[in-house]
């Protein structure tokens, strides 16, 4: 997924090819061969990845109605319009001026929504090189100053500075099994009264450790969104 999808998506959004074997902007040395090699056949496009392509729109704020491309990545499932509209209604008085983290950015629907609604800072983390390039291209087109980091979310959480964010959006691929470890590593990056939004598969889900209170939740047939508030030490 990182290779085939990353290169094709990067070329589509940025208009130039990316070197074979590159990941997050780092190129591997090219191997040489003593003899001719047969041309390799292109890998077939997975049907699930084909279904992932499309667009989502920003729901509110100064960029309301702006479209965001959805890269054709297997397992990518942007938050629905209904989920995002409900979430940002919950955060109506919290987003402006906040420092926001979109941890599994994908299309950037949550991070760009926060930026549109006045967030002071938005950081997006995305592991796929092509999708990360697409996020940077969208930010440039929309004239938004957002930070896009290409890399694995768990590794990034280990090196990010503490107490950096007031709102975190966590919407990992449902089948990846990353949520438990993310919820262990994430709290040190969040401010004392931070908000944490977790989107997971329908049904019961892993909750944050002690010190967080469920504030609101919304269930649909496709996903379950939960918004938590960090408790102050006196009330925890």
Long-range contacts (C-beta under 8 A, 24 or more apart in sequence): 1-49, 1-73, 1-74, 1-128, 2-127, 2-128, 2-129, 4-43, 5-49, 5-71, 5-72, 5-73, 5-74, 5-128, 5-130, 5-131, 6-128, 6-129, 6-130, 6-131, 6-133, 7-129, 7-130, 8-72, 8-130, 9-71, 9-72, 9-73, 9-128, 9-130, 9-131, 9-133, 9-134, 10-129, 10-130, 10-133, 10-134, 13-69, 13-130, 13-133, 13-134, 13-137, 14-133, 14-137, 18-129, 18-130, 18-133, 22-129, 23-129, 23-150, 24-129, 24-132, 24-150, 24-151, 25-129, 25-150, 45-72, 46-74, 48-74, 48-75, 49-73, 49-74, 52-76, 52-77, 56-81, 56-107, 56-109, 57-81, 58-109, 58-112, 58-113, 58-116, 59-84, 59-85, 59-88, 59-113, 60-85, 60-88, 60-113, 60-116, 60-117, 61-113, 61-115, 61-116, 61-117, 61-118, 62-116, 62-118, 63-112, 63-115, 63-116, 63-142, 63-144, 64-116, 66-112, 66-116, 66-142, 68-107, 68-108, 68-109, 68-112, 68-138, 69-107, 69-134, 69-138, 70-106, 70-107, 71-106, 71-107, 71-128, 71-130, 71-131, 71-134, 73-106, 73-128, 73-131, 75-173, 75-174, 75-175, 75-176, 76-106, 76-107, 76-131, 76-173, 77-106, 77-173, 77-174, 77-222, 77-223, 78-106, 78-107, 78-109, 79-109, 79-110, 79-171, 79-199, 79-223, 79-225, 80-220, 80-222, 80-223, 82-218, 82-220, 83-199, 83-218, 83-220, 83-223, 83-225, 84-109, 84-110, 84-113, 86-218, 86-225, 87-197, 87-218, 87-225, 87-227, 88-113, 88-114, 88-117, 90-215, 90-216, 90-227, 91-167, 91-195, 91-227, 94-166, 94-167, 94-195, 95-119, 95-167, 98-166, 98-167, 99-123, 99-164, 99-165, 99-166, 99-167, 99-191, 100-165, 100-166, 100-167, 100-168, 100-169, 101-125, 101-164, 101-165, 101-167, 101-168, 101-169, 101-189, 102-169, 103-153, 103-157, 103-168, 103-169, 103-170, 103-171, 103-172, 103-182, 103-186, 104-153, 104-170, 104-171, 104-172, 104-173, 105-131, 105-132, 105-135, 105-148, 106-131, 106-171, 107-131, 107-134, 108-135, 108-138, 108-139, 108-146, 110-169, 110-171, 110-197, 111-135, 111-146, 111-169, 112-138, 112-139, 112-142, 112-144, 112-146, 114-167, 114-169, 115-142, 115-144, 115-146, 119-167, 121-147, 122-146, 122-147, 123-147, 123-149, 123-164, 123-165, 124-148, 124-149, 125-149, 125-151, 125-153, 125-156, 126-150, 127-151, 127-152, 127-153, 153-178, 153-182, 154-178, 154-181, 154-182, 154-185, 157-182, 157-185, 157-186, 157-189, 158-185, 160-189, 161-189, 162-188, 162-189, 163-188, 163-189, 163-190, 163-191, 163-192, 164-189, 164-190, 165-189, 165-190, 165-191, 165-194, 166-190, 166-191, 166-193, 166-194, 166-195, 167-194, 167-195, 167-196, 167-197, 168-194, 168-195, 168-196, 168-197, 169-197, 169-199, 170-196, 170-197, 170-198, 170-199, 171-197, 171-198, 171-199, 174-200, 174-201, 179-205, 179-206, 180-206, 183-207, 183-208, 183-209, 184-209, 187-211, 187-230, 190-230, 191-230, 192-230, 192-232, 192-233, 193-229, 193-230, 193-232, 194-229, 194-230, 195-227, 195-228, 195-229, 195-230, 196-227, 196-228, 196-229, 196-230, 197-225, 197-226, 197-227, 197-228, 198-225, 198-226, 198-228, 199-223, 199-224, 199-225, 199-226, 200-224, 200-226, 210-236, 211-236
